[in-house]
Amino acid sequence: MRKILIVGIGSGNPEHMTIQAINALNAADVLFVPTKGANKAELADVRREIIGRYVTNPASRTVEFAVPERRTAERTYNQSVDHWHAAIADIHARLIAEQLAPGQTGAFLVWGDPMLYDSTIRIIERVRALDTVEFEFSVLPGITSLQALCAAHRIPLNLVGKPVEITTGRRLKESFPNKTETVAVMLDGEQAFSKIDDPDAMIYWGAYLGTPNEITISGRLSEKSDEILERRRHAREAMGWIMDIYLLRKGADFDEA
Ligand SMILES: C[S@@+](CC[C@H](N)C(=O)[O-])C[C@H]1O[C@@H](n2cnc3c(N)ncnc32)[C@H](O)[C@@H]1O
């Protein structure tokens, strides 16, 4: 039986790697590294650096594969993601069948943790459903960008005894400020925070967390919104890409809101 390891590699700093993740990479015959077009070359570079730094198994080899772009024209968001996953599942099925002999192990290096806004687990399940190649799989956790954000700002994620919501920029207005007091926002291409008008809201923002280009800004949203927009725009222009995440918060520990 082939074996697949879905390994969380942390969110930018190679030192996020857990000992369990390092051991998993060293147990693999093949290390699968996704590449995502030139502007995300740095993300593939972090994976290569991790392999160079921690993999001591001389028998293992790295196989890089291109991830197709998601097409959005003439389809709903759900259709677009579904078609995209189907295309990636076909690529994964081929990689597993062609690059691994029965009895061998392959590891997919997943940014952050595989359970958080990442579809590797559901794509691997999809590959299993195709029934073209037999394998078992395990998941190894990693440091998420949300953990990296809270650590960078030296804040706890939740207020005492209160809930937290994790959402995307596209859906932020459904959650904050009316539904949940602490909301973490990922995958925000529209800077949804800048459309929130609440004098009590605080923002804790971070870009390129864990990397040498890390930027963090925090404070009252009404006072920091423009500064974040400006820094974000500059950084994106200079680097050619950006990954950012933020926490919005109202209220305080021990209040009864
Ligand atoms: C496809 S999701 C992957 C999340 C990842 N699985 C995790 O555990 O953090 C990509 C989003 O995660 C966030 N992200 C990931 N790494 C980041 C980093 N180093 N700095 C800031 N945001 C990051 C951004 O919101 C980005 O749009």
The ligand as a Gaussian input file, in Angstrom:
#p B3LYP/6-31G(d) Opt

LIG

0 1
 C       -4.867000      29.270000       1.425000
 S       -4.755000      30.011000       3.003000
 C       -3.674000      28.909000       3.806000
 C       -3.675000      29.029000       5.305000
 C       -2.708000      28.082000       5.966000
 N       -3.102000      26.711000       5.796000
 C       -2.525000      28.354000       7.453000
 O       -2.536000      27.401000       8.247000
 O       -2.314000      29.507000       7.820000
 C       -3.786000      31.407000       2.651000
 C       -4.091000      32.578000       3.569000
 O       -3.471000      32.348000       4.816000
 C       -2.970000      33.570000       5.325000
 N       -1.506000      33.425000       5.458000
 C       -0.791000      32.308000       5.270000
 N        0.499000      32.489000       5.548000
 C        0.622000      33.778000       5.928000
 C        1.708000      34.563000       6.357000
 N        2.945000      34.080000       6.447000
 N        1.473000      35.872000       6.681000
 C        0.229000      36.392000       6.610000
 N       -0.836000      35.673000       6.207000
 C       -0.654000      34.390000       5.874000
 C       -3.411000      34.659000       4.378000
 O       -4.646000      35.162000       4.827000
 C       -3.568000      33.899000       3.087000
 O       -4.462000      34.554000       2.227000

